[in-house]
Amino acid sequence: MKYAIVIEKAPSNYAAYAPDLPGCVATADTREEVIRLMREGIPLHIKGLLEEGEAVPQSQATVVELDIPLAAVA
């Protein structure tokens, strides 16, 4: 299974979440560390859902980066 994660840079750390898995989040000092934590956390999150008898959400989120020229803002 593949799940999209969103990584956000905060003033003193990085935070990440999986849009398809509400509540599956991580924070870390580096981007690499937050990715590692999400890679470890997603299976644990899914295991918890299964143990609670809940359905595992299918991946629906996609990530698209948009290149917006500064001239479009003015």
ROLUM-901523 format. One record per residue (C-alpha): residue in three letters; residue number from 0; x, y, z. Coordinates in steps of 0.2 Angstrom, whole numbers. Example, Ala and Ser with C-alpha at 12.3 -4.5 7.8 and 13.67 -1.06 7.14 Angstrom:
2
+-------+-------+-------+-------+-------+
: bakol : rokol :     x :     y :     z :
+-------+-------+-------+-------+-------+
:   ALA :     0 :    62 :   -22 :    39 :
:   SER :     1 :    68 :    -5 :    36 :
+-------+-------+-------+-------+-------+
END
This chain:
74
+-------+-------+-------+-------+-------+
: bakol : rokol :     x :     y :     z :
+-------+-------+-------+-------+-------+
:   MET :     0 :     0 :     0 :     0 :
:   LYS :     1 :     6 :    18 :    -3 :
:   TYR :     2 :     0 :    33 :     7 :
:   ALA :     3 :     4 :    51 :     3 :
:   ILE :     4 :    11 :    61 :    18 :
:   VAL :     5 :    12 :    80 :    19 :
:   ILE :     6 :    28 :    87 :    27 :
:   GLU :     7 :    28 :   104 :    34 :
:   LYS :     8 :    43 :   114 :    40 :
:   ALA :     9 :    39 :   123 :    56 :
:   PRO :    10 :    51 :   136 :    64 :
:   SER :    11 :    60 :   123 :    75 :
:   ASN :    12 :    55 :   106 :    67 :
:   TYR :    13 :    46 :    96 :    54 :
:   ALA :    14 :    29 :    89 :    55 :
:   ALA :    15 :    20 :    76 :    44 :
:   TYR :    16 :     3 :    68 :    43 :
:   ALA :    17 :    -5 :    56 :    31 :
:   PRO :    18 :   -22 :    64 :    24 :
:   ASP :    19 :   -30 :    47 :    22 :
:   LEU :    20 :   -26 :    41 :    40 :
:   PRO :    21 :   -33 :    54 :    52 :
:   GLY :    22 :   -23 :    55 :    68 :
:   CYS :    23 :    -7 :    47 :    60 :
:   VAL :    24 :     6 :    61 :    63 :
:   ALA :    25 :    24 :    64 :    68 :
:   THR :    26 :    36 :    78 :    72 :
:   ALA :    27 :    55 :    77 :    71 :
:   ASP :    28 :    70 :    89 :    70 :
:   THR :    29 :    74 :    84 :    52 :
:   ARG :    30 :    65 :    80 :    36 :
:   GLU :    31 :    73 :    63 :    35 :
:   GLU :    32 :    68 :    59 :    53 :
:   VAL :    33 :    50 :    64 :    51 :
:   ILE :    34 :    49 :    53 :    35 :
:   ARG :    35 :    57 :    38 :    45 :
:   LEU :    36 :    44 :    41 :    59 :
:   MET :    37 :    30 :    41 :    47 :
:   ARG :    38 :    36 :    25 :    38 :
:   GLU :    39 :    36 :    17 :    55 :
:   GLY :    40 :    20 :    24 :    61 :
:   ILE :    41 :     9 :    21 :    47 :
:   PRO :    42 :     9 :     2 :    49 :
:   LEU :    43 :     7 :     4 :    68 :
:   HIS :    44 :    -8 :    15 :    64 :
:   ILE :    45 :   -16 :     3 :    52 :
:   LYS :    46 :   -13 :   -11 :    65 :
:   GLY :    47 :   -22 :    -1 :    78 :
:   LEU :    48 :   -37 :     2 :    66 :
:   LEU :    49 :   -38 :   -17 :    63 :
:   GLU :    50 :   -37 :   -21 :    82 :
:   GLU :    51 :   -51 :   -10 :    85 :
:   GLY :    52 :   -61 :   -18 :    71 :
:   GLU :    53 :   -61 :    -2 :    60 :
:   ALA :    54 :   -59 :    -2 :    41 :
:   VAL :    55 :   -42 :     3 :    34 :
:   PRO :    56 :   -44 :    18 :    23 :
:   GLN :    57 :   -39 :    16 :     5 :
:   SER :    58 :   -26 :    29 :    -1 :
:   GLN :    59 :   -36 :    42 :   -10 :
:   ALA :    60 :   -24 :    58 :    -8 :
:   THR :    61 :   -12 :    63 :   -21 :
:   VAL :    62 :     1 :    76 :   -20 :
:   VAL :    63 :     3 :    89 :   -34 :
:   GLU :    64 :    16 :   103 :   -34 :
:   LEU :    65 :    10 :   119 :   -43 :
:   ASP :    66 :    23 :   131 :   -50 :
:   ILE :    67 :    15 :   148 :   -48 :
:   PRO :    68 :    25 :   162 :   -57 :
:   LEU :    69 :    26 :   178 :   -47 :
:   ALA :    70 :    19 :   188 :   -61 :
:   ALA :    71 :     3 :   179 :   -58 :
:   VAL :    72 :     2 :   186 :   -41 :
:   ALA :    73 :     4 :   204 :   -45 :
+-------+-------+-------+-------+-------+
END
